[in-house]
């Protein structure tokens, strides 16, 4: 959970935002002028006329928000001067924006030309006041005390406030924000605010001689019947309701599984239930239960012994398909996580589960002992237990509580499993130890039922 509750009305945030403004102004990137443009109150953003669409006699922003023509005196940020600086930065950091489609979108926008950005407002008085400009010892310019900061300078600066800005030498700042040579911050944002984070924000930071974030990750929208979920449209489904209906892990899994990260997805309760049942209950949960119950019944409730039984071709295929024997697996999973390729990891998890369930049916360990092949049965059950373990480790980011329960049933310490098992332990040298006592197995993923109201 969170270790700090952050409010942008706090004095520390006002000081941080004003410090950033002063630094940009001292470096020569802020000046006063007059501005006119199409403004969306809902988005707190100006849009170029070429971006607008006509609907019902109104002009709408790309987000669907209504715009109006606004003219006012304003302080400006010289965003136009950062066009080539940004393009050079993107070129040097090709993973700065992911997924790739959003990276291309950002580059295309910047290549199309940037204009000076209005960064103050005079039509209202809420917000952080534009700081007085220091002109010399004891002398300040107070000619425009009614200007307040453009809300996105205020909002974006909050990332810095949380790590102690303007103190850039603190351990906290260096640990969580980093340096230009070692950036640490990753922003995960909706695609509709990508421009603010991937164009305006790095320009502000460059103007203030600060490190840019390591990465901007832009996710898509959940839609309802093709419409974006929005408070103003009244079609929001509170996540709390989903958690109360389906459980936290099942909700997390569905939200990450139902669409490739970065794309849009249309929400359906029926689809959520069907996907959770198919993947978690019928596939992963069924596999874990089958394997653990057979071990409890046939192997004295301990991780089976397998010494003396050589790997057969079908065993090697199982382990290879389940990503258990490959040395590169931990790095591949870590890379997929860092690039938010969650669908790639989950595809691997489901494929491994299917292969293992098919392997059980094909090898039929319940008949091997009857045929006098006890050692082979135990070896088969060991391979399956190791696959279940690998699946549980890879499943942790998506279903942390459920994955921990499976790992505990495989002999892991409960506290250790709750903290999380590193992906490094997918390597063969961390395989399950034969003879480890196991607790009584129990189901982890209950089947969900479609309610009448969901249909």
N, C-alpha and C positions, 0 to 999 in steps of 0.2 A: 504494500500500500504506500501512499505518499508519506514522506517524512517532513513535509512543509506544506502549509496551505497558503498559496500565493494570491495576494490581492494587488491589482495595479493602482489602488488608492494608497498603498503604503508609502511612507516617506522615503524609504530606501529605493523604491522604484522611481519616484519623482526625481530623486537625485541622479539615478543612473541614466534616465532618459535625457535629462538636461545636460548631463556630462557628455553623452554621446552627441547631442546637438552642438554643444560648444566646441567639441573636437572637430566635427565636420565643418563648422563655420570658421574655426581658426585656420583650418587647412584650405579655406577658400572655395568650398563647394556649396555654400548657401548664400542666397541674395534675395532682395525684396523686389516684387513686381506685381502686376495685376494679371488675373487669370479668368478665363471663361471656358466652360466645358460642360459636357453631358455627365451628370453626377447621379449615382444611385445611392440613395440614403441607406437602403438595406445592406448594401455591400461596402459602404464607406469608401467608394472608389469612383474615379473618373474613367470614362471610356471614350475611345475614338469613335467618330461617327460611323466609320466603316465597320465597326464591330456590332452596331446596333441592328435590331430587326423591328419591323412595324407589326403591331398586333392590336386590333380593336381600336385603332386610332391613337395608340400609345407607342412610344419608343421604349424598347426593352434591351437590357444588357444581355450578354451571352448567358448569364446565370438565370435569366427570366425576371430579374428585378426591374421595376420601372425607373426610368431616368428622367431628369429634368435639367434644363439649362441653368447654370449657376455662374455668376460673375462676382468676384471679390478680390480685394487686395490680399496678397499672399506672400509668404516666404517660399522660395523655390530651392530645390536641390538640383544641381547640374547633372542630372542623370544622362543627358545627351553626351557628356564628356566621357562616360564610362562604357560606351558601346564596344570599342575595340578592347578595352581592358577586360570586359566580361567575356567576349568571344575568345580572347587569348586564355583566360582562366578556364573556360569550358574545354578548350582544346587540350590544355595541360591536365585536366581532371575529367576524363570521359565518363567516369562513374559518379560525378557530382550530383546528377539528377537521374533517378531511376523511377520507373522502367525506361527503356531506351526511347519509347514513343514520346514520353514526356520530355526527355532530354532534347530530342529533335524539335519538339514544339517550342521549347524555351529558346533554343538557338535560332530558330526561324523568326521568332518574335523580335529578338535582339537584332538580327541581321536586317530586319525590316525598318530599322531606325528607331532611336529613342529620343524622346522630347524631355525638356526640363519638367520636373515633377513638383506640383504644388504640395507643400508639406506643412501648411498651417491653415487654420480656419478662423473666421471672425464672426460667423453667423450663429455661434452658440458659445457658451462659456464653460461647459463641462469638459473635463480633460486636463492634461498637464500643460501649464502655461509655457509659452516660448520663453526661454531664459533671457534675461537682459544681457546684452552683448558687452563684454568687457573691452573698453577702449583704452584703458590705462589705469594706473593705481588710483582707486577711489572714484573713478569716472565710469558711468554706465549709460547706455543708450536706452531710454525708457519711452521712446516715441510711439511704440505699438504694444502697450501692455495687454491689450485685449486679444491678442493672437493666442490660440491654443494649438498644440501640435497635432498634425495629421495623425489619426488614430493608429495607422500602421507603424509609424515610428515608435509610438508608445507601446503598441502590442508586441512588436518584434523585439524591442529592447528588453522585454520581460525575460527572454532567454538569458540575457546577460545579467539582469538583476538577480536572478536565482542563483548565480554562481559568484556573486560578490562584486560585479563591476560597479564602480570604476577601478577597483583594485585588481589589476591584471597580473600581479605577481603572487597572489595568494595560492596556497596549495589547492584550494577548492577550484579556483578558476583554471589553473593549469591541468588539473585532473579531469574536469568535466568539459571545459571548452577547448583547452589545448593551446598550441602555438601554431604559427604559420607552417612550420615544418612538421608538426604533429597534431593536426586537427582532430578533435574528439567528438564533437557534437553531431548528432544525426537527427534531423527533423522529419517526422512522419506527418504529412499534411494531406488534406483533400485537394483533388486536382483543381478545384475552383479557386484556390488561393495559392496556386503554384507560382504565379507571376510575382506575387509579393515576396515569396520566400527565395525564389531562384534568380530573380532579376533585381528587384529593389533592395532586398536585404544584403546580398553580397556587395552591392554597390555602396550601401551605407557603411558597411564594415570596412571596405577598402578605403573609403573617404576618411574613416576614423583611425586608419592604420591598425585595424584589428584583424585577427584570423577569421577566415570564412568557415562555415561549418564543413565537416567532412563530407556530408551527403544530405541531399533532400530527396525523400521518398514520397512519391505522390500516389495516393490510392484513389480508386474510383468511387462511385456513388452507389449506395443501395437505393434502388427505386421500388416504388409500389405502382404496379400497372404502368410501368414506363416513366413515372414521374419521380423526380428527386424527392427524397424525404426532406421535409422542411417544417420548422415550427410554424412559419407563417402560412403554410398550406394546410396545416393541421393533420398531416398524414404520417406523423412520426410514430414508430413503434418503440417504446422505451425498452432498452436492453434488460432492465430489471424484470419486466414481464416475461421475457424469454427465459431468463435464468430461473425464475420461479416456476415456469412451466416445464422446462427441459433439463435444468441443471446447468451449472456454470461451465463445466468442461464440454458438454454437448453443444452449448451455445457458442463457445469459443471455436470449437472444431468446425461447426457449420459456417460461421462467418468467414473463416479463413479457407475453408475447403470449397465452398460453393462457387467461387469465381477466382480465376487467376488474378493474383494481386496486381492492382493497377487498372484493371478493367471495371466496368460497371456490372452490377448484377441485380436482377429483379427478385425481390423477396417474396417467399411463399411459405406459410407455416407447414403446409402439407409437404412441400419439398424438403423443408428442414427435418421433419420427422422421418421421411423416407430415406434421406441421406444418412442421418445419424444411425438409424436402424441398420441400414445396409453395411455401412463402413465399420461402425463401432460395435454394435450388438452382434450382428450376424457374422462379421468377419474377424475383427481383432479380438473382441470379447469371447466369441465362440472358440477361437483358436486357443487363447490363454486357458480357458476353462477345460477344454478337452485335454490339453497337455498336462496341466497341473493336477487334474483329477487322476489321470493315468499314472502319473508319478507317485501321487499319494497312495494309490491303491497297490501299485506293483513294485515300488522301489523304497518302501519303508519311509516315505515322506522326506526323502533326501534327494539332492541332485544326483542323477544316475551316474554310475561308473561307465566308462567307455573304453578304457585301456585294453589293448589287445585286439580291438576290432578296427580293421583298416577302413578308411573312407572308400566307399563305393562311388561309382560314377553318379548315381542318383543323389547321393549325399553331397557330393561336390557341387552338383547343379543347384540343389536346394540352398546351400550356403552362399553360393555365388549370387544367385538371384535375390537372396535375402540380405546381401551386402555385409555379411558377417566376416568373411575371410579376406576381404580386400583391404589392403593397407591404406589405400587412398580414401576410404569411406569417411573417416572423421573430417578430413579437410574438405571433402566434397559437400558434406552436410553443413559445415561451418560456412563455406562459400555461398551455398544456397541461402542460408539464413541471412548472411550479410547483404546479399543482393535481393532479399525478400522474395526469393523463388520458393515460396511455401508450398505451392502446388507440386513442385518437383519432389520435395521431401515426402509429401503426403502420397503422391503417386507411388513412390518407392515403398512406403509403409504398407499401402493397400496391396500392392503387387506381391510383397513378401508374405503378407498374411494369406493371400489366395494360394500362393505356391505351397506354403506350409500346410494349409488345410488339405490341398490336393495330395501332398506327400503323405499325410496321415492316412487318407483313404487308400492310397496306393500301397503303402507299406503295411497297413493294418497291424500295428504293434500288438493288438489284443490277441492275434492268432499266432504270433511268433513264439511265445512261450509254450503254447500248446504243441508247437512243432519242435520243441526242444531247443529253441534259439533264444534263450534268455539273454545272453550277452548281446546279441544283435538287437533285441528289443530295447534293452537299456541304452545301447548306443543310439538307436533311432530316437528314443525319448530325450536323450541328452542333446542331440542336434536340434530337436524341436524346441527344447527349453532355451537353448542359446539363441535361436531365432526370435523367440518371444522376448527375450531380454533385449536384443538389438532393436526390435520394434518399439519396446517400451522406452528405451533411451531416446530414440528419434521422435517419439510421440510427445515427449515432455513439453516442448514449447506450446503445443496445441491443446493438450489435455493434462496439465501438470499434476493435478490431484489423482486422476485415474492412472496415469503412468506410474506415479509413485506407489500406488496400491499394488500394481502388477509387480514392480521391482521388489517390494517387500515380500511378496509371495514367492519370489525367486531367491530370497535369502539376503537381500540388502538391508542394512540398518535403516529403520524408519526415519530417523532424523536426517541421515545422509540422503535418503531418497527424497525427502521433502525439500531439502536444499537444492537438489538437482544433481544428476550424474553427468559429468562432462562428456561431450561427444568423443573425446579422446579414448574413452573406454569402449568404443565400438571396435577397437583393434583386437586382434586375436589373443594377445597376451593378457587381456582382461576378461577372458572367457570365464564362464561359471566354473566353480571348483567342485568336482565330484565329491559327494559325501556331505555337502553342506546341508544342515537340517532346514526344512521348509515348513512354514505354518500351514494350517488347514486352508485349502483353496476356497475362495469365494468369488462370486460374480462381481464384475466391475462395471459393466455397461448394461444397465437395464433397457429393455425395449420401451420405446415411447409409443403412445397411442395418439392417433389423430382424433381431435375433438370435433364435435359437430359444428362448432363455430368456426373451425379452421377450414372446413371444406369449401 
